[in-house]
Amino acid sequence: MWEGAVTCIKVRKNDQECVSASSDGTCIIWDLVRFVRNQVIFANTLFRAVCYRPDECQIITGGTDRKIGYWETYDGSQIRELDGSRTGSINGMDISPNGMYFITGGDDRTVKLWLYNEGEVTHVGTGHSGNITKVRVAPNGQHIVTVSTDGGILRWKLP
């Protein structure tokens, strides 16, 4: 099992697999039918966020090392690593329904819109006075909702 707290969990569309992020430096891809681990991803971070890409062949992760990792779900290998923040942990992330972009938020108190394939930030939003703890893209893909330690819940229009 885990040595640290589970900070995030996402379930695949078929309900047969999930991925958990933990503050012990592991992300585990679980088989929910056989109740076993399929893959274990280790990194030098306390994972705070994990998301499946819509086609579910990859996951992205964020944590205290301020990095964004792209990983294969098939074998757990890392594909890419991006610098996600200069000053603080990445606490929340979500991917758009079409998989073209993803959103991050964290201790730097900014919301960032990234192009998934390019790994580039296209927009940065400020508005929270506390650390952002979670971010979500609305199912219609038109808005982002963020929450933070300042007690605020903000809705952002996607460009």
Backbone as a ProteinNet text record, in pm:
[ID]
protein_1_A
[PRIMARY]
MWEGAVTCIKVRKNDQECVSASSDGTCIIWDLVRFVRNQVIFANTLFRAVCYRPDECQIITGGTDRKIGYWETYDGSQIRELDGSRTGSINGMDISPNGMYFITGGDDRTVKLWLYNEGEVTHVGTGHSGNITKVRVAPNGQHIVTVSTDGGILRWKLP
[TERTIARY]
83.3	0	87.4	45	115.7	183.9	288.3	356.4	307.3	249.1	201.4	56	3.1	-137.9	-166	-281.9	-328.1	-387.6	-334.8	-373	-469.2	-477.7	-564.8	-589.9	-708.3	-739.5	-830.5	-804.4	-887.4	-919.4	-1043.1	-1090.7	-1108.1	-1064.4	-1081.7	-1230.1	-1262	-1400.9	-1466.1	-1387.9	-1445.3	-1461.1	-1424.7	-1435.3	-1352.6	-1256.3	-1176.7	-1036.2	-1000.8	-866.4	-874	-782.6	-769.9	-623.3	-594	-459	-467.9	-378.9	-373.6	-240.1	-244.7	-123.5	-105.3	19.6	45.4	162.1	159.4	267.5	390.8	391	512	598.6	562.9	641.8	601.4	480.9	434.1	300.3	284.6	154.1	135.4	20.8	-4.6	-125.5	-109.5	-220.9	-275.1	-401.2	-465	-560.6	-562.6	-663.4	-778.5	-893	-1007.4	-1090	-1055.9	-1124.6	-1051.6	-919.1	-838.3	-783.2	-800.6	-753.7	-603.6	-528.1	-382.1	-327	-198.4	-130.1	-86.4	-114.2	-65	71	86.5	210.8	233.7	359.5	396.4	496.3	467.6	554.1	618.9	750.2	824.5	886.5	883.5	949.1	992.5	1084.2	1136.5	1047.1	922.5	824.9	716.4	642.6	519.6	408.1	355	252.9	129.3	75.4	-46.1	-161.1	-127.5	-231.4	-195.4	-299.2	-282	-408.1	-391.1	-503.5	-475.5	-580.3	-572.4	-592.6	-516.1	-546.8	-678.5	-763.6	-892.6	-884.9	-778.6	-767.2	-710.1	-672.8	-629.8	-502.2	-424.4	-296.3	-182.9	-210	-111	-176	-91.1	-132.2	-33.6	-79.2	11.3	4.4	116.7	126.1	186.3	158.6	218.9	238.9	333.9	360.9	453.4	520	602.6	732.5	773.5	896.8	873.8	748.8	710.8	719.9	727.6	739.1	605.3	585.8	471.9	530.2	486.2	535.4	429.7	471.6	386.2	432.4	340.4	373.6	286.3	344.3	268.7	193.3	65.8	-8.4	25.3	70.6	100.3	215.6	325.2	443	496.8	432	474.4	598	642.8	764.5	733	830.5	813.8	845.8	757.2	770.7	833.4	793.3	832	822.1	901.6	892.7	903.6	813.1	809.5	829.1	884.6	887.5	750.1	677.6	540.3	525.4	621.8	614.3	755	777.6	907.9	911.3	793.2	794.6	717.6	639.9	562.9	507	453.8	396.2	283.1	263.6	145.4	46	-64.6	-161.3	-282	-312.2	-429.2	-405	-466.9	-460.3	-581.9	-615.9	-725.1	-696.9	-756.1	-737.3	-870.1	-864.5	-985.9	-1046.9	-1179	-1245.3	-1186.7	-1132.8	-1074.9	-926	-864.5	-723.9	-625	-673	-582.5	-503.8	-560.5	-491	-516.3	-435.1	-458	-435.2	-484.9	-482.2	-404.2	-323.9	-258	-282.5	-277	-285.1	-207.9	-153.3	-74	-36.1	78.3	123.2	169.9	190.9	226.8	103.7	-15.6	-143.4	-185.9	-130.6	-169.7	-236.3	-323.9	-385.8	-318.9	-270.5	-201.7	-273.9	-289.3	-346.1	-230.1	-217.2	-106.7	-160.6	-87	-113.8	-53.7	-134.7	-89	28.8	13.8	118.1	245.2	230.4	346.4	413.7	338.1	393.4	422.5	343.8	365.3	247.1	278.3	174.7	124.6	-7.8	-64.9	-129.3	-177.5	-243.5	-213.7	-204.2	-184.5	-288.9	-358	-458.2	-420.6	-445	-424.5	-555.3	-576.9	-700.2	-713.6	-650.6	-655.2	-548.1	-580.7	-481.7	-419.9	-468	-413	-369.9	-303.5	-258.1	-377.4	-369.7	-475.1	-462	-573.9	-571.1	-629.5	-725.7	-787.3	-829.1	-826.1	-875.2	-957.4	-1060.4	-1142	-1183.5	-1181.9	-1237.9	-1383.8	-1473.5	-1615.7	-1637.9	-1737.4	-1763.4	-1787.9	-1841.8	-1864.3	-1736.1	-1626.2	-1498.6	-1490	-1583.7	-1584	-1533.6	-1527.3	-1485	-1391.3	-1317.3	-1233.6	-1285.8	-1287	-1320.6	-1200.4	-1161.8	-1048.7	-1092.7	-1029.2	-1051.7	-916.1	-916.5	-788.1	-802.4	-686.8	-683.7	-738.7	-761.2	-822.5	-974.4	-1028	-1172.4	-1245.4	-1174.9	-1237.3	-1262.4	-1371	-1402.8	-1418.2	-1330.4	-1332.5	-1364.7	-1442.6	-1472.7	-1402.8	-1334.1	-1256	-1312.4	-1322.3	-1365.2	-1242.7	-1256.2	-1146.2	-1138.5	-1017.1	-1002.9	-1043.3
-119	0	124.9	228.9	356.5	381.4	462	509.5	648.3	720.9	856.8	869.6	988.5	1015.6	1008	953.2	956	1094.7	1165.5	1304.7	1323.9	1223.4	1235.4	1095.8	1076.2	949.6	978.9	910.7	923.9	783.9	765.2	635.1	642.3	534.8	528.2	519.7	553.2	552.6	415.4	308.8	173.9	120.3	199.4	162.5	40.1	1.1	-118	-84.8	42.6	83.2	223.5	253	387.8	416.7	544.2	585.9	670.2	642.5	718.6	791.1	912.2	990.5	996.9	985.6	979.2	1067.8	1112.4	1195.9	1114.5	985.1	904.2	894.9	970.8	970.9	865.2	807.2	707.1	747	707.4	702.6	555.9	502.4	360.6	347.6	268.3	235.8	101.6	103	-12.7	-81.3	-213.8	-294	-312.1	-252.3	-257.3	-384.4	-468.5	-597	-704.2	-707.9	-810	-761.5	-631	-570.2	-584.6	-551.9	-556.2	-429.5	-405.9	-294.1	-336	-252.5	-275.3	-210.2	-88.9	-13.2	70.4	91.4	184.5	283.1	409.4	516.8	580.5	588.6	650.1	780.9	881.7	1008.7	1076.2	1169	1241	1361.9	1334.8	1439.4	1382.7	1469.3	1430.8	1462.4	1359.8	1381.7	1445	1544.9	1612.1	1597.9	1573.3	1570.5	1470.1	1408.3	1315.4	1320.6	1307	1306	1208.6	1140.5	1063.3	1157.2	1136.5	1199.6	1136.8	1208.2	1151.1	1014.4	987.2	854.7	750.3	795.2	711.6	631.4	669.6	602.3	669.5	789.6	862.5	924.5	951.5	1032.8	1147.7	1254.8	1361.8	1378.1	1421	1433.8	1568.6	1611.6	1731.2	1710.9	1784.9	1769.9	1875.9	1841.3	1936.6	1971.7	1893.5	1925.1	2030.3	2077.1	2182.2	2136.8	2006.4	1949.2	1890.3	1886.7	1817.2	1698.7	1578.9	1458.7	1398.3	1354.6	1279.8	1134.4	1041	899.7	810.4	701.4	597.5	512.8	486.1	399.3	252.4	218.3	78.8	23.6	100.6	48.9	142.8	256.8	348.6	430.5	429.3	503.7	652.7	735.4	879	919.9	1000.5	1046.9	1185.6	1269.1	1409.3	1468.3	1572.9	1646.2	1794.5	1872.5	2016.8	2087.9	2208.6	2293.4	2357	2321.2	2367.7	2496.5	2525.2	2644.3	2680.2	2808.1	2851.4	2855.4	2869.9	2901.8	2807.2	2714.5	2631.8	2506.1	2421.2	2293	2310.5	2206.7	2197	2110.3	2170.2	2101.9	2047.2	2103	2058.9	2067.2	1974.5	1977.4	1906.6	1944.5	1879.5	1893.9	1805.1	1803.5	1833.8	1909.4	1941.8	1814.7	1815.7	1697.3	1649.5	1741.7	1702.3	1670.1	1690	1657.3	1754.9	1866.5	1961.4	2045.4	2067.1	2148.6	2092.1	2138.5	2105.5	2228.7	2223.4	2336	2293	2385.2	2359.2	2476.8	2447.7	2550.1	2501.9	2595.2	2551.5	2662.5	2641.1	2732.5	2867.6	2879.2	3010.1	3097	3042.5	3114.8	3155.9	3088.4	3116.9	2994.8	3021.8	2917.5	2925.9	2811.5	2810.9	2719	2767.5	2690.2	2646.5	2514.7	2455.8	2387	2393.9	2308.7	2171.9	2066.5	1934	1884.1	1883.1	1827.4	1911.1	2041.8	2130.3	2149.6	2132	2154.8	2300.5	2388.8	2532.7	2598.5	2697.8	2778.4	2882.9	2890.7	2991.7	3106.8	3080.1	3183.4	3159.6	3269.3	3263.3	3353.7	3301.1	3379.6	3396.9	3518.2	3545.2	3596.8	3569.1	3614.1	3560.9	3448.5	3392.1	3456.7	3477.5	3528.3	3415.2	3293.3	3175.5	3072	2968.1	2860.5	2790.8	2767.7	2695.9	2548	2486.8	2346.7	2250.3	2294.6	2208.5	2293.7	2231.3	2294.7	2192.7	2240.2	2152.2	2227.2	2155.4	2206.7	2163.2	2256.6	2223.9	2122.2	2034.4	1932.7	1991	2112.1	2173.4	2232.9	2231.5	2280.6	2431.2	2506.6	2651.6	2729.3	2662.2	2730.4	2642.7	2709.1	2643.8	2689.9	2599.9	2637.2	2604	2700	2679.9	2708.1	2639.1	2664.3	2681.2	2754.7	2781.4	2791.7	2803.1	2813	2945.9	3042.7	3169	3156.7	3036.5	3014.1	3050.6	3100.8	3144.6	3031	3044.7	2957.7	3050.8	3037	3125.4	3047.7	3112.4	3056.2	3142.5	3074.2	3140	3098.6	3193.2	3160.7	3115.1	3001.5	2956.5	3042.4	3075.9	3162.9	3090.2
0	0	0	73.3	71.8	204.4	197.8	317.9	354.7	259.4	282.3	243.1	264	234.8	85.7	50.4	-88.3	-110.6	-209.4	-232.1	-348.7	-436.9	-553.1	-609.6	-665.1	-731.9	-851	-962.2	-1082.3	-1133.4	-1178.1	-1226.3	-1377.3	-1445.7	-1591.1	-1626.6	-1749.4	-1795.5	-1785.6	-1800.9	-1796.2	-1653.8	-1554.5	-1412.3	-1375	-1457.8	-1429	-1382.4	-1382.6	-1343.2	-1283.6	-1192	-1139.4	-1114.7	-1095.9	-1060.6	-934.3	-840.4	-715.7	-707.9	-652.9	-627.2	-477.2	-432.5	-289.3	-250.2	-126.6	-75	-37.4	-67.7	-45.5	-171.1	-275.8	-398.7	-498.8	-481.8	-577.4	-638.4	-762.7	-828.5	-864	-828.4	-852.5	-943.5	-1049.7	-1138.5	-1091.4	-1049	-986.7	-1082.2	-1080.1	-1148.9	-1050.7	-1080.1	-988.9	-1001.8	-1098.2	-1114	-1034.3	-1049.4	-980.7	-846	-816.2	-690.8	-672.2	-779.5	-776.2	-842	-818.5	-883.5	-1023.4	-1121.8	-1258.2	-1278.6	-1226.5	-1241.8	-1116.7	-1084.4	-978.4	-1037.6	-1020	-1067.2	-945.6	-947	-837.8	-885.8	-800.1	-833.4	-704.2	-718.7	-603.7	-575.8	-540.9	-512.8	-422.6	-361.1	-292.4	-391.3	-457.1	-559.6	-497.3	-565.5	-520.6	-619.5	-747.6	-850.7	-959.2	-1015.1	-1126.5	-1212.7	-1343.5	-1438	-1551	-1594.8	-1718.9	-1836.6	-1942.1	-2069.5	-2117	-2193.8	-2232.2	-2301.6	-2379.3	-2441.3	-2344.6	-2225.2	-2112.6	-2138.3	-2238.6	-2262.5	-2185.1	-2132.1	-2053.9	-1931.5	-1830.9	-1717	-1704.7	-1640.2	-1603.2	-1452.6	-1394.3	-1249.2	-1211.9	-1090.3	-1032.9	-884.8	-827.9	-685.3	-631.9	-521.6	-449.5	-520.2	-618.3	-691.7	-799.5	-813.2	-907.8	-1053.6	-1076	-1210.3	-1254.6	-1385.2	-1445.5	-1520	-1483.2	-1549	-1638.7	-1756.3	-1849.4	-1840.7	-1824.8	-1804.1	-1890.9	-1939.9	-2011.2	-1909.2	-1933.5	-1841.6	-1864.2	-1983.8	-2016.4	-1933.5	-1927.2	-1856.4	-1748.2	-1726.2	-1621.7	-1654.2	-1779	-1814.4	-1830.8	-1793.7	-1808.4	-1951	-2007.6	-2145	-2149.4	-2052.4	-2057	-1917.8	-1894.3	-1768.8	-1798.7	-1739.6	-1759.6	-1626.7	-1629.9	-1511.3	-1499.5	-1393.7	-1379	-1300.8	-1213.1	-1129.6	-1083.7	-1063.6	-1012.2	-860.4	-797.3	-654.4	-563.3	-614.3	-522.2	-583.9	-498.4	-538	-637.5	-718.5	-804	-727.7	-687.8	-602.4	-676.7	-792.3	-867.1	-1015.9	-1087.9	-1233.9	-1291.3	-1411.9	-1483.8	-1632.8	-1709.7	-1854.5	-1921.7	-2030.9	-2105.3	-2162.7	-2186	-2242	-2374.8	-2455.8	-2584.4	-2574.3	-2457.8	-2437.1	-2497.6	-2551.2	-2615.4	-2514.8	-2396.3	-2297.8	-2158	-2063.7	-1924.3	-1838.5	-1717	-1624.4	-1500.6	-1445.2	-1317.4	-1223.6	-1095.1	-991.7	-871.1	-793.2	-679.6	-584.7	-518.9	-415	-468.6	-599.5	-656.1	-679	-647.2	-651.5	-792	-893.3	-1031.6	-1092.6	-1188.2	-1270	-1406.2	-1454.5	-1584	-1680.6	-1803.1	-1912.8	-2002	-2019.3	-2095.7	-2220.1	-2329.6	-2445.1	-2413.8	-2423.5	-2382.1	-2466.2	-2596.1	-2683.1	-2683.6	-2681	-2688.3	-2553	-2443.8	-2310.1	-2282.5	-2341.4	-2327	-2257.8	-2174.5	-2109	-2207.2	-2223.1	-2312.5	-2236.3	-2114	-2034.3	-1886.4	-1811	-1666.1	-1602	-1499.9	-1428.4	-1282.3	-1230.2	-1087.9	-1030.4	-903.2	-838.8	-696.7	-668.4	-533.8	-445.6	-318.6	-223.4	-141.6	-162.2	-95	-197.5	-149.5	-237.8	-303	-432.5	-503.8	-469.9	-431	-387.7	-490.1	-570.1	-672.1	-790.8	-908.7	-1030.9	-1108.8	-1177.4	-1261.5	-1386.7	-1498.7	-1622.9	-1625.9	-1655	-1664.2	-1774.9	-1759	-1862.7	-2001.5	-2009.8	-2141.1	-2199.8	-2121.6	-2170.9	-2185.4	-2127.8	-2144.7	-2024.1	-1907.7	-1786.1	-1703.3	-1615.1	-1514.9	-1379.5	-1281.8	-1145.4	-1058.6	-972	-881.6	-738.8	-645	-502.2	-435.9	-324.3	-260.2	-109.2	-44.1	101.6	151.5	62.8	104	118.2	87.7	95.6	-31.9	-129.1	-253.3	-351	-424.6	-537.6	-656.6	-753.9	-869.5	-996.4	-1083.1	-1214.9	-1318.5	-1409.9	-1514.1	-1649.3	-1741.4	-1877.7	-1955.2	-2023.1	-2107.2	-2232.1	-2273.1	-2392.5	-2520.1
[MASK]
+++++++++++++++++++++++++++++++++++++++++++++++++++++++++++++++++++++++++++++++++++++++++++++++++++++++++++++++++++++++++++++++++++++++++++++++++++++++++++++++

